[in-house]
Amino acid sequence: MSVKTQRTREICALAPIVPVLVIDDAAQARPLAEALVAGGLPALEVTLRTPAALDAIRAMADVPGGVVGAGTLVTPEDVRAAKEAGAQFGVSPGATDILIAACEAEGLPLLPGAATASEAMRLLEQGYDMLKFFPAEASGGAPALKAIGAPLPQITFCPTGGVSPGNARDYLSLSNVICAGGSWVAPKQMVVDGDWAGIETLARDAAKLMD
C-alpha cells in the first residue's frame, strides 16, 4: 500500500458509498451532512461546481463524525481553497502533475481520477494506488473495471459517475473496489425541501450495500 494514498484509502473504507454532493445553498450543508453521517455515510464529497461549495465545506467541516472532502479539483487554486475551507481530502475527475503536486504541497490526501489502464499505471508510478474510476458507467461500467483490475491487482478504485442503487452492488462486489461515489443519497428536491429524515433513510440503505 502506498504511503501517499494511505489516508485516502482509510477514508474510502469508512462506508460503501461516498455521497457526491452538489450544494447550491450553504445553509443546507450542515443539516445535510448531519443526516448523511447519521445514516452511516461519514465521508462526504462536496463538488466545487457551485458558488456555495466552499462555504458548504466550511459548514460541514465540524460536523461530528463526518469527514468532508472537496470534489472536482482541477487547479492548484482549487486545492488551496478547498484546504483553507477545511476539506480533509480531495477528489479529481482526472489527474495532472500540477494538480498532484499542489495536493502534496498542501498535505491534502487525493483520490485522483482514471478511466483507462494507462492512466491508472501512470498514477501508480507516482505512488497512487487508490483511484477514482470516472466516469464509471460511460467508461464501460463494472465489467470494464473488473477487466482493468485483472492485470493491475495492486490498484483499488472508487467508481463514480452513473453509479446508482441498481448497479452499485455490481461495482462493490469487485475485488478492486473499496467504495463507490453516488449522488442519489442526496436528491436535489429532498435537499431543497429539507427532508433530512428522508436523506438519512437513503443513507442508511446505502450504508448496507456491502452487507
C-alpha positions in Angstrom: 0.0 0.0 0.0 1.3 3.4 -1.0 2.1 5.9 1.8 0.7 8.6 -0.5 -2.8 7.1 -0.6 -2.9 5.5 2.9 -5.2 8.3 4.3 -7.4 8.4 1.2 -7.8 4.6 1.4 -8.8 4.9 5.1 -11.5 7.5 4.2 -12.8 5.4 1.3 -13.1 2.4 3.6 -15.4 4.2 6.1 -18.6 3.3 4.2 -19.5 1.6 0.9 -20.9 4.9 -0.6 -19.3 8.3 -0.7 -22.1 10.9 -1.3 -21.2 13.2 -4.2 -22.9 16.5 -3.3 -23.7 19.5 -5.4 -24.8 22.2 -3.0 -26.4 25.4 -4.1 -27.2 26.9 -0.6 -24.6 26.7 2.1 -27.3 26.9 4.7 -28.3 23.4 3.8 -24.8 22.0 4.2 -24.7 21.2 7.9 -28.1 19.5 8.3 -27.4 17.6 5.1 -24.1 16.4 6.5 -25.6 15.5 9.8 -28.3 13.4 8.0 -25.8 11.5 5.9 -23.4 10.9 8.8 -26.4 9.7 11.0 -27.3 7.3 8.2 -23.9 5.8 8.2 -22.1 7.7 5.4 -19.4 9.7 7.1 -17.2 10.5 4.1 -18.7 13.4 2.1 -17.6 14.8 -1.2 -18.7 18.4 -1.9 -18.1 19.1 -5.6 -16.7 22.5 -6.4 -19.3 23.1 -9.0 -21.3 25.9 -7.3 -20.5 29.2 -5.7 -21.7 27.8 -2.4 -19.3 24.8 -2.4 -16.5 26.3 -0.3 -18.9 27.7 2.3 -20.6 24.3 2.4 -17.3 22.6 3.1 -16.7 25.1 6.0 -20.2 24.3 7.4 -19.6 20.6 7.2 -16.1 20.6 8.4 -17.0 20.4 12.1 -20.0 18.0 11.9 -19.2 15.3 14.5 -18.2 12.0 12.8 -18.0 13.5 9.3 -15.0 13.6 7.0 -15.6 16.3 4.4 -13.7 16.4 1.1 -13.7 18.6 -2.0 -14.6 17.1 -5.4 -13.9 18.4 -8.9 -10.4 19.6 -8.0 -8.9 20.8 -11.3 -6.4 23.6 -10.5 -3.9 24.3 -7.7 -6.1 27.2 -6.8 -9.0 24.7 -6.2 -6.7 22.7 -3.9 -5.6 25.6 -1.8 -9.2 27.0 -1.5 -10.5 23.6 -0.5 -7.8 23.0 2.1 -8.4 26.5 3.5 -12.1 25.8 3.8 -11.5 22.7 5.9 -11.5 19.9 3.3 -9.8 16.7 4.7 -9.4 15.1 1.3 -9.7 15.9 -2.4 -11.2 14.2 -5.4 -10.4 15.0 -9.1 -12.1 13.9 -12.3 -8.6 13.1 -13.7 -5.1 13.8 -12.7 -2.3 16.2 -13.8 1.3 16.5 -12.4 0.5 20.1 -11.4 -2.7 19.1 -9.5 -0.9 16.2 -7.8 2.0 18.5 -6.8 -0.5 21.0 -5.3 -2.2 18.4 -3.2 1.1 17.1 -1.9 2.3 20.6 -1.1 -0.9 21.3 0.8 -0.9 17.9 2.5 -4.4 17.1 1.1 -5.0 13.4 0.5 -6.1 13.0 -3.1 -8.4 10.5 -4.8 -7.3 11.1 -8.4 -9.4 10.0 -11.4 -8.5 7.5 -14.1 -10.6 5.8 -16.8 -8.0 3.7 -18.6 -5.3 1.2 -17.7 -2.6 3.7 -18.9 -3.9 6.4 -16.7 -4.0 4.0 -13.7 -0.5 2.8 -14.4 0.8 6.4 -14.6 -0.7 7.2 -11.3 0.7 4.0 -9.8 4.1 5.1 -10.9 3.6 8.4 -8.9 2.6 6.4 -5.8 -1.2 6.5 -6.1 -2.8 3.1 -5.8 -6.3 4.2 -4.6 -8.0 5.8 -7.6 -11.4 7.1 -8.7 -12.7 5.3 -11.7 -14.5 8.0 -13.6 -16.9 8.3 -15.5 -17.7 4.8 -14.4 -20.8 3.8 -16.4 -19.7 5.8 -19.5 -16.3 4.0 -19.4 -17.8 0.5 -19.5 -19.1 0.1 -16.0 -18.3 -2.8 -13.7 -17.2 -5.1 -16.5 -14.6 -2.6 -17.6 -13.3 -2.0 -14.1 -13.1 -5.8 -13.5 -11.1 -6.1 -16.7 -8.7 -3.3 -15.8 -8.2 -4.8 -12.3 -7.1 -8.2 -13.6 -3.6 -7.1 -14.7 -3.4 -4.3 -12.0 -4.4 -6.0 -8.8 -2.4 -3.6 -6.7 -4.7 -0.7 -7.5 -8.1 -0.2 -5.8 -10.9 2.1 -7.0 -13.9 4.2 -6.1 -16.1 4.1 -9.2 -18.1 7.3 -9.6 -20.4 8.5 -12.4 -23.6 6.8 -13.1 -23.5 4.6 -10.0 -27.0 4.0 -8.7 -28.9 1.7 -6.3 -29.5 -0.5 -9.3 -25.8 -1.1 -10.2 -23.9 -0.2 -7.0 -23.6 -3.9 -5.9 -22.1 -4.8 -9.3 -19.2 -2.4 -8.5 -18.9 -3.2 -4.8 -18.7 -6.9 -5.4 -15.4 -6.4 -7.4 -12.2 -7.3 -5.5 -10.6 -4.0 -6.6 -13.4 -1.7 -5.3 -13.5 -0.3 -1.8 -16.4 2.1 -2.2 -18.4 3.9 -4.8 -19.4 7.5 -5.2 -23.1 8.3 -5.6 -25.3 11.3 -5.7 -28.7 9.5 -5.3 -28.4 9.6 -1.5 -29.0 13.4 -1.5 -31.6 14.1 -4.2 -31.8 17.8 -5.1 -35.5 18.1 -4.3 -35.1 16.4 -0.9 -32.3 18.9 -0.1 -34.4 21.8 -1.2 -37.3 20.6 0.9 -35.1 20.0 3.9 -36.2 16.4 4.1 -33.3 15.4 6.3 -35.1 12.3 7.6 -35.6 11.0 4.1 -32.0 11.6 3.2 -30.9 9.8 6.4 -33.0 6.8 5.3 -31.4 6.8 1.9 -28.0 6.9 3.5 -28.9 4.1 5.8 -29.9 1.9 2.9 -26.7 2.8 1.0 -24.6 2.0 4.1 -25.9 -1.6 3.9 -24.9 -2.2 0.3 -21.8 -4.2 1.4 -23.9 -6.4 3.7 
